[in-house]
Amino acid sequence: MIRRRLFQVHLWLGVLAGLYVAVVSVSGAALVFRIDLQRALHPHLFTASAGPLADPVAIMESVGRAYPQHRLSGVDAPTTLRPTYLAYVTSANEFRTVLIDPVSTAVLGELPETPALRALQDLHYNLLGGRTGRTINGIGAFVIILLCVTGLVIWWPGARLWHRGFIVDVGRRRIVWELHRAAGIWSVAFILLSAVTAVSFVFPAGFRAVVNRVSPITAARSPQSTPPPATVETPTWPQMLDRARAHAGGKPVARVVLPFGERGAFLVMFADRSPTPAGSELTAIYLDQYTGERLASTTTTRTWGDAVMSRMTPLHVGGVGGLAGRLMWFVFGLSPAVLYVTGMIVWWRRVVRPRLAKPATD
């Protein structure tokens, strides 16, 4: 009886929300290759010269010369997905993303806001509806979680036949149902993960509260510089990089973030290797912007809750596992669309068609 009722819940949730789930999943699968789409649309911004990489300071100075009226916020070294340097410059309410050749240090240009790509992102994150659309997305994520849970109960074929739920018996007449069941069990973990991470984006305060009850989340604050009592000669960019490198054990620079405000710190982040592996964790070194002295972090322990929160974005966007990971995210990202199509066929055959074929009674 319970199984039958859960089947009805699963069926009608799929019918009513299936198209929404398919649209969100397909758009998300496409965004896994967002950088690849940008490279295809603007190849001149992602084409690097051959030769050794220039020092980040040379890149920063090149951007400063090209944008003398703007403030440089920081630079990112080349990654396994992006072969050029990336820098951010601001002026009043203006924000620009600049790409720089990693060898010649020549500014290649600014990354434009591509209408099609921007629309795809807005569709996936906000359903083209701003904050209201994002809230609906969060509610939709709970619906997806419920679909996964009910689907698992319906799928269970029993302890002796559980392995048959992972395969499609092409010789059976119920091949569409077999495909729906197999596709669901193979992709359920990914779909659940995508839904949970989506909830963390839409309802961050509530999600953090739940995680914090299981494992405390350390409220780490970025170290701050101490303004000197009198004017002092601050270290130059090369001096700052040298002092940060002294604490990094020979690791390559992955990111430089310049201090904002009088108490901001000079931040240098290091990767394990170059180019920076996409989605990898970086080692952060904070320096006092006035003296260049290393600033201690406010926390020295990392809890399970901290680890969970730090992995939400990489897990949602496919930022783990390199190219193989992105391909897996892309394939599994299309699975809800397969489930929607096969589920609708099953619904039509089992529910709609029998009712249409039933003779009318006086």
N, C-alpha and C positions, 0 to 999 in steps of 0.2 A: 504493500500500500504506500509506504513512504517513498519507495523507489519510483512508483508510478506518478506520485505527486511531484517529485523532483524532476521527472521527465517533462511534465507539463510546464513547470517553471522554466526549465532549460529551453524547451521548445519555444515558448512565447517570448522569452527574453531574446532569444536568437532572432525570431521573426521581427520583433519591434526594434531591436538595437543592432541587428546584424549589419545593416548597410553602414551605419555610423562606425562600427568596429572595423569594417573592411576599409573605409576611407582613411581612418586614422592610421591603420596599420600599413597600408600601401604608401601613404605619404611619409610615414616614419621610415619605412624601408628605403625609400628614395633618398631621404636626408642622411642616411648612413654614408652616402657617397657625396655629401655636400661639397667637400673640398675638391673632389674629382670633377663635380659639375662646374665649380668655379674655374678650375684649371682648363676645362674644355671651352668655357665661354670666354676666358681671358688668358690665353696661353702665354702672352708676352709678360704677364705678371708673375708667372711661375716657371720661367725658363732661366736657369742659372748658368753662369760661365764656368768653364772647366778650370780647376786649380784649387789651391788650399783656401779654406775659409778665412775671411778677414776677421780681425778681432772685433768684438761687440762695440768697443769704444770707437773704432773707425766707422762703424755703421751709424752709431749715435751722432757722431760729428757730421756725417754726410747728410743725415736727416735734418740736423740743425741748420745746416747751410741751405738746404732746399726749402725749409719752412722757418724763416727767421722770425715771423710774426706769431708763430704757434709755440705751444709748450709741448715738449716731448714727454710723454707719460711713461714709455718703456719700449723695449724691443724683445722679440722672441727669436731665438736662433732657429735655423732650419730643422724640420722634423722629418720623419719617415714619410709623411704625407705631403709636406710642403718644402720644396728644395730652396726657397728663398727666405731671407730675413723678413720679419714682419714688425712694423712699428706703429705706435698710436700717437697721434698729435691732436691737441685740442686748442681751441680758441673761442672764448666766451661759451656759447651753446653749440659750437661746431665740433664734431668728432670725425676724424679721418683715419682710415686704415691704409697704411703705406707699405708697399712691397719693395725690397731692396735686393740687388744682386749680391750674393754672399761672397763673391770674389772681388769684383771691381768696386763695390760699395755704391754703385750708381743707383739712384732712385728710379725704379721701373715704372712707378705710377701708383695711383690710388685704386683700391678695390671698390668698384661701383656697386650701388644697390641694384642688383638685377631684379626687375619687376617679377619675372616668373619664379625665381628662387625665393624672393621675399614672400610672394603669395603662397608658395608651397609651405614655407615655414609657418606663416600665419594660419594656414589651414590646419596644419598638424597641431600647433600649440594652442591656438585660440579659436579654431573653427570659423575664422574670418569674423569673429564677433567680439573682439576685445576681451575685457575682463569677464564679461558675461559668458562668452564662449569658452574661456579657460575654466570657469567654474563648472560649466556643463561637461567639459572634458574630465574634470575631477570626478563628477558623479558617474560619468561613463566608465571611468576606471573601476569604480566599485561594482558596476554592472558586469564588467569583464571578469572581475574576481569571482563574482557569484556564478557566472557562466562556467568558469574553470572548475569551481568546487562541485557544482551539480553535474557537470560533464564527467568528472572523475567517478562519481558515484554511479552514474548510468553506465559508464564504460566497463566497470569491474565485472569480468566474466567468471569470477570464482577462482579459488586458490589453485585448482587443478588445471584450468585453462587460461590462466592470466597471460601466458606468452602469446596466445592467439590474438590478443587485443592489439599487438604491435604490428601485425601483418595484414595485407589485403589479399583475400582469397578471390582471385579474378575469376574463378570458376563458378562462384556463387551468384545467384540472381540479385542478391542485395549488394552489389558491388559499390554503389554510391554510398550506402550506409557503412560498408566496410572501409571505404576511403575516408569518410568523415570521422569514423572512430579512430582509425590509425593515425590520421593527420593530427587529430586532437591530442592523443596521448604522447606523440613524439614532440609536439610543440607546446604542451601545457606549461612546462616549467618556464620557458621563455615568455609566454604570454602573461603568466602570473608576475614574472619579474618586471616586465614592461608596465603592467598595470600598477604594481606597488610603487615603482619609481615615479610614475606619473602622479600618483597621489602625493608623493613627497614634494613635487614641484608646485602643485595646485594648492595644497593645504600644508605648507611647511611647518607652521607652528604646532598644529595637531600631530603631525607625523613625528616631529622632534620630541614632543611630549611622550608619545607612545614608546619610542626608542629609549628615551631617557629613563622610563620606568623599568625597562629591562636591563639596560646598562647605562650608567651616567655618561652624559655628553659633556666633555670639558669645555667650558666657555672660554676658549683661548683667545686672547687679544694680541694683536700685532704689537711687538715692542715699539716704543716711541723714543724719539730723540729728545735730548734735554737742551733747550736753548741756552747758550752761554750768557753769562752776565754782561759781557762786552763783545764787541765785534772781533771775531777771530778769522783767521785764514782757513777756509774749509778745504778739505782734500779735493783734488781734481778727480774726474771720472777714471782715468787710468790708475790713480792711487787707490781709489775705492775698489776697483776690480782686483787689483793686486792683493789688497788686504782681505777681500772675501775669498780669493783663491787660496790664500794661506791656510784657511780653515776647511777647505773642500777636498783635500787629499788628492789633488790632481784631476778631479772630475771636470768635464767641459761645461762651460756656461750655457744654460738653456734659456734663461730669461733675466732681464734686468728691469726693475721697476723703480722709477725715480721717486723721491719723497714728495708727498703732497702736503702742503701746509708746514708750519714751523715745527711741528712735533712729529712729522712723518719720518719714517726710516728709509734708508737706502737698502733696497732688497735685491739680492742676487741669488738666483736659483740654479742649481746644478743637476745635470742628468748623469746617469751611469755611463753613457756613451754618446757619441755624435755621429749622425744627426739624432736629435732627441726622439726616442720611441714614442709614438702617439699613445696618449693615455697613461704614460708612466708617471710614477710618483717622483717628485723632485725634492732635492735637499735645499732648504731655505737658510740663507745666511743674512741676518739683519745687521746693518751698521748704522751708527749714529751719524746723521748727515753733517754734523759740525766737526766731529773729531775723527770719524772713521773707525771708532772702536766698535767691536762686536757687541751687539745687544743680546741679552739672554732671553729666550722664549719664556712665556708666562706659564708653560706647562711642560713637564718632562715625561709624563706618562701618556700613553695612548690607549684608550679603552675600546672595547668592542663596539660601543655606540659610536665613537669617533670614526672607526673604520667603516661602519655601515653608512654613515652620512657622507663620508668622503667618496664612496663608490657609487652613489646614486646617479650622478650625471654620466660618468663613463659607462655604466651598465645600461643606461637608457639609450644612449646615442651610439652604442657599439664602439666605444673607445678603448676596448681591451682586446688583446690577442692579435694585434696587427691586421694584415690583410685577411688572413684566415678568419679572424674574429669578425671582421666587418662582413665578409661573405656569409658567415653563419648567421649573423644578425639580419642580413638582407633576406636570406632564404626563409628563416623563421618569421621574419616580419611580414612575409606574404601569406603565411599559413592562415591567419584569420580570414583573409579573403577566400581562400580555398574552403575553409569551414563554413563560411557564409553561403557560398554557392551550393556546396553539397548539402548543407542543412536545409536550404530552401527547396532543393529538389526533393529531399526526403519529406519535408512538410507538405509539398504539393501532392506527392504520390500518396501519402498516408492520410492526409486530412482533407485537402481541398478537392482533389479529384473524386474520391468516393462520395463526397457530399454533392458534387455536381452531377455525378452519375445516378444518384439516388432518385427514383421516380417520385414526382410530386403526388401528394395525396390530397383528396378533397377535404 
